[in-house]
Structures are given as C-alpha cells and as structure tokens.
Amino acid sequence: MEEGNEAWFMDSAKKLNINGSVNSPNVLEFEDVEQLKREKKGSISNGKAGNGTSTFHKASVDSTEDEAWELLRDSMVYYCGSPVGTIAANDPTTSNVLNYDQVFIRDFIPSGIAFLLKGEYDIVRNFLLHTLQLQSWEKTMDCHSPGQGLMPASFKVRTVPLDGDDSATEEVLDPDFGEAAIGRVAPVDSGLWWIILLRAYGKSSGDLSVQERVDVQTGIKMILRLCLADGFDMFPTLLVTDGSCMIDRRMGIHGHPLEIQALFYSALLCAREMLTPEDGSADLVRALNNRLVALSFHIREYYWIDMRKLNEIYRYKTEEYSYDAVNKFNIYPDQISPWLVEWMPNKGGFLIGNLQPAHMDFRFFSLGNLWAVVSGLATTEQSHAILDLIEAKWDDLVADMPFKICYPALEGREWQIITGSDPKNTPWSYHNGGSWPTLLWQLTVACIKMNRLDIAAKAVSIAEKRISRDKWPEYYDTKKARFIGKQSRLFQTWSIAGYLVAKLLLRDPSAAKNLTTEEDSELVNAFSCMISENPRRKRGPKGLKHTYIV
C-alpha cells in the first residue's frame, strides 16, 4: 500500500517523543487521512494499485512548504551585506506599508527558530548581536526615557548620506522603542523573547561563545535588572500597560497579563542557564531565583481555573480582612460570566488572562497558556488540562483555521468601553477573538512537550487546506475563522514561519527541547515550602526575610 500523506501524519503522531517514550495509541484520525483511505480502497477495488490522489495531496503539501521557504527567504533583510532579520510582511497588494517593512523582535522569533531548525545559524546570530547593540541607544518620548535594558520593538535598515560627503552613503539601523508605535507603548516582551531566542541559538548551533560574550552577558543582566526592579507592587508578576506584547492595542490586558508572565518566567529560566558565574552577579541570581519561586506559586495558585475552582469562586465570601483569607483578592462571584459557566468543560482547565485586586479576566488567552506549558510555568497536570480544554473546545479555538488569539471576543458595550470602540478590534477580528496562524508553532511545541503530537498534527492539517491559497494572511476573522481578516496583511512573515516551525518540529520532535524549559527539584521544594508556611510568619524586618537559593 502506498503510504502518501497519511503516513506522514500518523508517523509524526506516533513517533518517539523527546523523552524517548511512545505516544498513546488513541491517535486522532484526520479528515484527510480518512479520505485517503476511502480513495485507496476505491482505486484497489477498480483493479488499480494507484497512488494518484495520495501522491497529489502529498505533493501539494510539499509545494506549500517549498513556497513557504521561498517566501521566508524573500522577506530577509540585509545590513552591510549580512542577513539580520525578516520583515513583518511582504504584501504586494498594498502600497501603504506602515511599519510592516521593519524587522520586529517578536515577529522574527518564529523566523529565527525556522532557520535554526534548518541549520542556518548566521541570520539568528546577526539578529541577536545587532539588536543587542540597539539596546544601549538613547530612548526618549516627550523628554522622558525608560529604564536601561529595554529592547526595541522593531528596527529598519536605512541608507543615509555620510557625514561631510553627500555623494557617499552608509547603512544604519533605525530602532523603534515605541516612540513611533501606534499608542506609543514600549514593548515589554521584546527583551524576554530575545533571551529565549539566545538560548535556543546556543542549544541548536552548539555555539555558546555568543552567550558567553561580555556584551551579551551585560545585555542579559540589563534586561533582568529592568524586570526585577523593586516597585510598589505586592505581586511577583510584572505590571505592564495595555498593548505591551503581541496584543499591542487596547484590549483590557493592562495589569498582569498572562502572556507577559509566561514569557517572564521562561526568560528567567533561560537567563539563569546562560549567566556565567561571577561574584558581581550573585545578588542578581539570588533575586532571580526568589522571583521564580514566587512567580510560579502565584500563577499556579491564583490564575488556574477549572470546574472545581470556578465553583469555589462562585461560593467566595467577600470583604475578608485577615492574613489567611480564602478570597485574597476580594473577587466578587458575580464577575463569573454566564458564557464561562457554559463553556468550561468537565475535563480541562486554563490559566486566566489577568489578575488584579477585585478583578479576574476569565478570557482564554492562547499564547499565555501555550507558553506556560512550554516553559513549565504550568504544572504537568495543568499542562495536560490546558490541552484537554483545547481538544474539548476545538470548534471554538481552531475551527477553520488555528488558532484563536483569545476567547471569547469583547462585544457590545463591553467592546466600546474596553477597546475604546477600536475599529480594528471589532468582535471576532484581529486581537479581539481573531485567529492567528503564527500560533501554530507555540501549539506544536506545547503538544510535543506533553507528548500529544496528534493535536498539533491535526491543527497543521487544517491550516494546510487553505493558508497558501489565501496567500498567508496575518489573521482570520469571524467565530469560525471563515474570512481572511478585513485589515489582514497578506504574505505575513510570522504566519509563514509559524507554519514552517510546526512542520519541522512534527518531523523531528526532539528539536523542541531547545525551546522548552523544565523546573528543577530545588525549585519544586522551595515552592512546597511557600505553600506550607504560615503567612504571618513571613512578617518582620526585611533583613530577616527568608530567601530560597536554588
């Protein structure tokens, strides 16, 4: 029997995972596979052993992948003759490029990972080192400068006249730290993604000399000091403004959004792994370890929600004044929306989008949940429950194109108040419940880590049916992702790269270990100590504060 495309899907789902164990046998059978089986049976009953449709479909998939690589290489940006990144989109259907012709730090991450998986390391190395140089640039807006260590949102290669010689030119990198961005928001996630990609580069290439360089070590420490700086907040989570991450427009995520916390935790683990031991960084490492313990406890304990936890919140008492209050954040049970009561499956759960005093954002944010699995911020049990929920709510989160950026969409008066009636973030569009193909790669890494490749393979098979035909859109609209987004750019680079990373990882799941992180036993022990300690025992002079050195 000719194997065709069926073999690729089933082998990918059944092959050994990164730990060497075999997937469970209850692998999902996809529509394409079933169709192929029927076609083979029909051709054999007609006295033909032909592989026509199967071979044609596999060739179609291969041609989609070849097209993606061609488009990704066409998006490469060069500086002084060397590749330094990929532009956000290369859409020939529009002349209004805005800033889509720039290299965005967050957008380049899937491109960089695709090149690493392909064994093409130079572009990633150049990107890391050149963006590091931009970190030290002066950054001001209305006479105010942010803290040292901030990485740019994007940069552009410009050709300018040489000083004193108008006949000669030179290339320069022109960064944007948020001064020119819509809303003027600094990109909190850029530095965190930079650290994650730096670790992935070292693990993939074997070249640890980059992360050991003095300037790179200094760059890591500057990002850490910026993130770990003391402030007024009582929580270990990072406090940020709206629009400071992938969701870069007003969507009510200001405060402590899950996406930032998952990237923060991941970056802390990656940085700890790469920091070279020296006396001058002992205090920084101690602060890093303490924050890891507190952050993991806070997210796992207070952001997690499933049917049991939802029922617990439903029965909360309010206005509790004590050190051992159950309802620590004074959450009012009436905040539980009717949609959530109906939507929450009996098996499964997720990390909520945000937590602040008297406020829980119960929306499901995909990137935050997926990266909590990848980084180990979610426990093993929670990670499986997140994937269980994705399977149970497949028609809502995947439907005709993976993957919903958040669920549900803000509608009506809520949309008007929270987004400011943003015409780009209308219900089920863009960041307000739109579907983003780039999220395929984070989904794939999470599924590989939890040894559930069948989920990722099924999502990739759905995307392959139309993403090339639709010219690689930035995002899709409507509840079921039926339409290409009304303002979606075509030939969006991270849609292309996200698909390629997913395909490459499904072929070689062991490569995902360069992107995942695992917590060590000492961190788990410290976490257990936090749970068992009496909260009153922690009060006292700062000099007596107990720390956990991992």
N, C-alpha and C positions, 0 to 999 in steps of 0.2 A: 504493500500500500504506500502511495506517495504521501509523505508527511506534510509538506507545504507549510502554510502559515499556522495550521493547527499545532504542529509540533513545537513551533517556537513559543506559543503562548503556554502550552501545557508543560513543556520542559522548563520554562522560566519560572513557572509557579511551583514546580516540584523539585527543582534542583537544590543542592545543598545551600543552606544559608551561611552567613559569615561565621557562625559558631560551629559549623560542620554538622548540624542536625538536619533531619529531613522534615519537610513540611508535612502537615497532616493531610490525609488523603481526600478530605472533602473539599477539593478544589472546585471553584465555581466554573461552570461551563458556559462560555460566552455565546452570544447570538451568532457571531461569525463562525465559531467552531461548529456549532450545530448545523448551520447552513452548509458548511463544507462537507460535513458527514453525509447530509442528505444528497448533496450533489455527487459525492463519490459513489454512494450506493446506487444512484440512478445511472451513472455512467457505466458501472460494472454490470448492472442488470441489462444494459443495452449491448453487452459484449465488448465494452471498451474499458481498458485499464487507465484511461486518460487522466491527466493531472491538470487539464486546461484551466478551470476556474480557480483551483487552489494555487497553481503557479502564477496565474494572472494576479490574484489578490496579493500574494507574497511579493510579486514584482512591484505592485502598486505601493505596498508598504515600504519596500526598499527604495523606490523612487521618491517617496515622501521624505525619507531620511536623507537621501542624497541631496534633494532640493534644500532641506533644512541646513545641511552643512554648507552648501553653496551660498545661501543667504547669510548665514552667520559669518562666513569669511568676507562677504561683500560689505558687512557692517563694521569691519575692523578699522580702527583709527590709528594713524601713524604719527609719531613725533620724532623728528630728526632721523627718519628712516626706519624706526623700530616700532612695532605694534605696541600700543599702550592701553587698548580697551576696545569696546564696541559701542556704537551709537545706540540711542534708545529705540529709534525706529527709522526705517529707510523706505518711507511711503511715497511712491511716485505719483499718487493720486491727489496730493495736496501740495500747494506752494507755501502754505503757512506752517512752517516747521516749528515755530515757538522755540522750545528748548529740547525738542526731540532729536536734534543733531548733536547733542552733547553726550559725554560718557558719564552715566550715573553710577555711583558706587553700588547702590543696592541692585540696580538693573544688571550690572556686569557680573554679579555673583554666579548666576547660572551659566553665563557665557564662560567665565573663568573655570568653573567646575567641568564644563563640557570639554574645554581644551586640556585640562588636567587629565581627564579620563581618556583622552585621545593621545596623551603623551606629548602634547605640545606645551611646554612649560614656559617658554620665553615671554609670551604675552602676559601671563599672570605675574611673573617676576617683575616685569617692567611696570605693570599696573600698580603693584604693591609699593614699589620704591618711589615711583613718581607721585602717587597720591600721598605718600608719607612726606615728601618734600613740601607739598601744598599745606600740610597740617600746620606748619610754622608761619604761614602767611598772615599778615595783619588782616583782621576781620572786624569791620565796623558797620553799624547801621545807626544813623542819627546820633553820631558821636559816642555810641556805646559799643563795647567789644565783649564778646562772650568769653568763657573761660578757655585757657590754653588746653590743647588736646582735641578740640573739635575738628573732625574731618569734614571735607566739603560734601555737599550733596551731589555735585557734578563738576565736570571741567570740560573745556573746549580748547582745541588746538587752534591758535590764531597766528597768522603771519603779519608781522609788524615791521616797519622800517627800522633799520639800525640807527642808533643814536649818532647824529652827526653825519649820516650818509644816507640820503633819501633814495639813492639808487640801489641800495642793498637791503635785504630783508632777513629776518630771522623768525623762527617759530618759537612761540611761548605758550605755556599752559595757563589758561584763564579760569580760575576756580569760582564756583558759586557756593557760598556757605549758607545761603538762604536769603541773602540781601536782595536778590533779583527774583526769587521764587514767588509764586502766587501765594499770598498770605504772609510772606516774609517769615517762614518758620525754619528754625535750624534743624538739620537732620540728625536726630539723636541716634538713629540706627546705623548710620554710615560707619562710625568707628567700631561698633560691635561687629558688623559684617566684615570689616577689614581684618579684624583679629581672627575671625572664624576662617576666612579665606587664607590667611597667612599660615595657619596650622594645616589646612588642607593641602596647601602647596608643599610644605615640608614633608608631610606624610606621603603624598603622591609621588613627588620627584626624588625624595631622599636627600634633597639639598637643604641641609639645616643651616648652612652658612648665612642664609638671608636672615632668618630669625635670630641668629646669634650676633649680627652686626650691632655695633654700638648705637647707631642712629635708629635702628629698628627697635632695639630694646628700650630706648628712650621714648620712642613713639608709643609703644605698648603702655609704658608707665604713665605717660601723659593722659592717655585715654582712661586708664584705670583711676588715676587721681581725680579726673573730672567727674567720673561716675561715682566714686566712693567718697566724695567731699561731704563733710558734715553740713546739715541744713536743719530746718525746723521740723521736718517730717518725723513722725514716730514709727513709720513703717520702713521695712528694709527694701521695699520696691522703689524703682526710680519714678520720680514725679516729673511728668512732662506735659507739654501743651498739646492741644489738638493738632493733628496733621504732621507729627514729627517722625512718621515711619512710612510704611507702604501706603497706608491710608493717609494721604497727605493733604486732605481737605477736611473741612469742619464736619465731623461725624459723631461728636459727643464722646470722643475717646480720651479727652484730657483727664489727667489724674495719673492713674497707674495701669495703663492698658496692658493686657496680657502679652501682646506681641513684643513689646519692649522688654518685659520681664523675662520672657523666654530667651530672647537674644542676649540680654544682660547676663543671665545665668550661664548660657553657653559660652559667651566671651570670657567670663571669669574662669571657667574651667580650662578653656583653651589657653588663656594667658598664663595661668598657673603652670601649665605643662611646658610653656615655652620660655618663661622667665629664667634667666641664668642666675644661679645663687651668688649673692654678694651681700656684704654687710649693709650697704646702703638701702637695700630693698626689703629688709627684714620686717619693718613696720608695715610696708605696703602688702606684703604677703600675708601677714597676720590679719590685717583688715580685710583682705580678700577672702581668707578662709572663714572669718567670722561672718562675713556677709553671705557667703554661700550657704552656710548652715541656716541663718535666719531667713534668707530668701526662699530656700526650698521648703522650710517649715511653713512659712506664711502662705505660699501659693498652694501647696498641697492641702493645707488645713482649711483655708478660708476661701479659695477660689473654686474648689471642687464642688460639683453638683451632680447628683443623680436622683433617682426617685426617692430614695431614703432621705437624702439631705434636703430635698425640696419639701418633703413632708415635715421635716424638723423645722425648717424656716417658717413654714405655714403655721406652726404652733409656737413661734417665738413670743416671749414676753418682751416688752419694750421698756425704756427708761430705767434700765438696771444700772445702779451705781454701786459697783463693787469690783474687787480685783479678780474675782472668779466668775464674772458674769458669763452666761452662755451666749447671749446676743451681744458680743463685744462691740460691734459697730452700729448698734441701735438700728438694725434693719427692720423696717415696718413690713409685716407679712402682706399687706395689700399691694406691695410692689410686685408680687408674683403675677405675671401677666397670664390671662387665660390661654394664650397660644402655647405657653411653655407647659402648662398642665397637660394639654392635649398632645404636645409634641414629644415630650420626654418618654423614651422607650423604657420598658421594664428592665431590659438588659442594656447597659451602656450608661455613659455619662460624659461630662466635659468640664473644662475649666472656663469659668465665666469671663466675660470680656474686661471687667473693671471692678474694683472695689474701693469705695471711699466711705467716710462716715455717713450713715443713713442712706447709702446708695449701693446697689448691686446692679451691674449691667449684665442682664441674663442672656444677651445675644451670643451666639456661637461665632467666634472669630477663628477662621480656618488656620491662618499662618501661626498664630499663637499656640493653638492646640497641637498642630503638627510638629512645631519646633520644640514644644515641651516634651513630646515623645522622643524626638531625635536627640535632644540634649540630656535627657534623663531628669528633667525638672519634674515631670510626672512620674509617679511610681510605676512599677511594672504592671500592677493591677489597674491603675488608672489609664495607662497607655493602651492596654487591651480594651478597656471600656470605651475609650475615645474611638478606636477603630470599630468596635461593636456598634457604636452610635452612627458612625459613617455608613456602615452597611445597612443599619435599620432605616436610616433616613436618606438612602441613596437617591431617591426621586427628588428630594429637596436640595441636596448638596451637590449632586452630579448631574442627573437628568440627561440632557442632550449634549452637555459639554462640561467637563470638570474645570474649575472647582469653584463653588460659591465662596466669595471672599468673606462674607458674613451672612448670618441668617437669624431672624428674618429682616426684611427691609423696613426702614422707617417710612411710615405712610401718614397722610392726612396732617392733622395739626401737629403731631409729633415731628414729622419731617420738616414742617415750617419752622418750628421753634429750634430744633437741634441743629439742622443744617443751614438755617437762615434762608430757607427756600432756594437752595442751591440748584440751578437748572441742570447741572451736570450729574448731580447725585439724586436724581429723581428715583422713586421706588423701583427696585429691581434693575438698577443700572449703575455702572461704574463701581464706586466703593460702597454704594448702598444696595447690597444684595446682587451685584453683578457677578458674572462667572469669569474667572481668570485662568487661562490655560497654563500660565507660568507656574501655578501652584502644583502642577503635576509632579515636579521634581521633589518638592518637600513631602508630598504624599508618598512618593515612591521610597524615599529614604526612611520615612517613618514605618512604612509597611515592611521593608527589608529588616529593619532593626527588630521588629516584633515577629519576624518570621511569618508574615502574612502577605506574601507576594501576589496572591491571587487578586487582592483588592486593587493593587496598583496596576496589574496587567489588564484588568477589566476596564479601568479608567483610561488607560492608554489606548485600548482598542476602540473606545468610544470617541476619543479625540481624533484618532486617525481617520475616522469616517468622513470628516469634513474640514479639519483645520487647514489643510493645504488648499482645498477647493475654495475656502473662504479667505484665502490669502493671509493667513497667520494673524488674525486680529489681536488687538490688545486685550479686549474683553468682550463678553456677550451680555445681552440684555434679556429681560423677562424672567419669570419664575423658573421656567424650564430651560433657560438659555437657548431659546429658539432663534433669536435675532442676533446678528452682529451688532455690537454696541453703536448707539446713534452717533457718538463722537469718537468711536474707537479708531485708533491708527491701525493701518494695515502693515504687514511685514514688521510687526513689533518684535524686537530682538529677543526680549526675555520670554516671549511666547515660543519662539523658535528654539532657544537654548533650553528652556524648561522641558520641552518635548524630547530633545536630544539627550539630556541628562537622564531622564526617565528611561529611555530606550537602552542607553548604555549600562545603566545600573541593573536593569532587568536581565541583561545578558551576563553581567558579572556582578552579582550581588555583594561579593566580598569587598568590592571597591568602596562600598558605603561606609566601611569602618573609618575611612579618612574624614568623614563628616559627622559621625556620631560621637557622643561622649558618654562615659559611664561614671557614676559616682563611686568613690572608693568606700571601703568598710569603715574607715575612721569618720568619714562624713556622716554615714548612717548612724554610727554610735553617738556622735555629737547631736544628731537630730533626735535620737531617742532620749538623750539627756534633757533636751529642751522640753519635750512632752511631759516628762516625769517631774520636772522642777516645779516647786510652788512659786507662783508669780510674785508673792510678797517677799520671798527670799531674795529676789533679784534687786530689791530696792536698797540703796545705800550709796555711800560716796563712790565717785567714778573710779577712784584708784583701786577699789576692791572689786570692780566689775569682773566677772568670770569670763574668760575667753576660751575658745576651742581652737587649738592649734592642730591643724590636720597635717 
